[in-house]
Structures are given as C-alpha cells and as structure tokens.
C-alpha cells in the first residue's frame, strides 16, 4: 500500500511539472514595442492588421575562421588515403600478381 501511495504521489508530481512546463512554453512573450510606440515612430504610415508588432531585420553573422584542424586534417587524410590506395594497387600488380601464372 505504501508503494502504491508513493507511486501515485510521484505520478501526480510528474504531471504537475509537465503541465507547468507546457503552460510556460505556450505563453507568448510580450512585444518590445507597443502599437502606440509604433505610431509615434511613423505617424503617416497606415496600420497593417497582419503586420507583426516587432520587425526583426535578418542579419547574417560573420563566420569565424575555422581552426587549422578543420581546414587541413580532412583534406590531408583524404590525400593520404588515396596515396596509400595507389601504393597498394601498384604493389599488387608489381609483386604479387607477377608471382603466379594463370593456366588456362
């Protein structure tokens, strides 16, 4: 009986936290400018009922220069892999294939 009561208590607490988190995530943030402030900025502009209360300009952030590992490690690994593959193919045709004779 005690375990059932503890399980019920934990379930109710979990449901309470889940409900509180859902409510917190569902609320909208207050706009930083009001309609009165928007009218004061440009009184001649007509009000658009579908316009957002705050206009956010898209800015492209500057990309930082990649570290040397990202710039040189991947190409160096690719070149090294290709060189090793070519060496293995040349070794196969020069040494191993020449040892055997195909009878047919």
N, C-alpha and C positions, 0 to 999 in steps of 0.2 A: 504494500500500500504506500510505503514511503517512497519507493522508486517511481511509482505512477504519479504521485503528487509532485516529485521533483521534475519528472519529465514534462508534466503539464505546465509547471512554472517556467521551465526553460523554453518551452514552445511558445507560451504567451509573451515572454520577454523577446524572443526572436521575432515574433510577429509584430510586436510594438516597435522594435528597431527598424524592421523592414518598412513598416508604414510611415515612420518618421522620415526615413531616408527617401522614400518615394515622394512624400509631400515636399521635402526640401528640394529635391531635384525638379519637381514640377513647377515650382514658383518661378515667375519671371523676374528678372532684375529690373529695377526702376530705371527709366531712361535718364541719361545725364542732362538732357535739355528738355524743357517743357515746351508746350505749344506757345506760351507767352514769350519765352525767350527766343523761339524761332521766328515769331512775328516781329519782335524787336530788332532782330538782326537784319531782316529784309522785309519791310512793311508792304512793298509793292508786289511781292510775289504771291500768286494765288495759292491757297492751301490745297494740297492734294490729299484726299482722304486715304489713299492707298500708300502714301509715302511713309517710310519708317521715321520714327521720331528722331533718330540719330543717324546721320550719314557718316559711314566709315569709309575712308579712302583706302584703296588697296595699295599696299607698299610691298615692294619686293626686297626682302632682307638681303644684305650682302653676304655672300658665302665666304666663310673663312678659308684660307688656303689649307689644303689637305696636308697632313703630315707626310713626311718622306716615305713612311711605310706604305701608305695607301697609293702613293704615286709610283713607287719603284718596285715594291715587293711583288705585286701581282704580275706586272709585265716581265720581271726578271724570272719568276717561277715559270711562266708560260714559255719563255725563250729557253730556259734550262730544260724543260720537259721536251721541247721539240728537238733540241740538240741531242739529248740522251736517246730519244727515239731514233734519230738518224744514225747515231753511232751503233745502236743495237742492230738496225737493219743492215748496215754496212758490214758489221762483224758477222752476221748470219750468212750473208752472201759470200763473204771473203773466206771465212774459216770453216764454218760448219757445213755448209752446202757442198763445198769442194771435196770434203772427205768421202762422201758417199756417191755411188754410181747407181743410176736408175737402170734397171734391167727390164727390158720390155719388148 
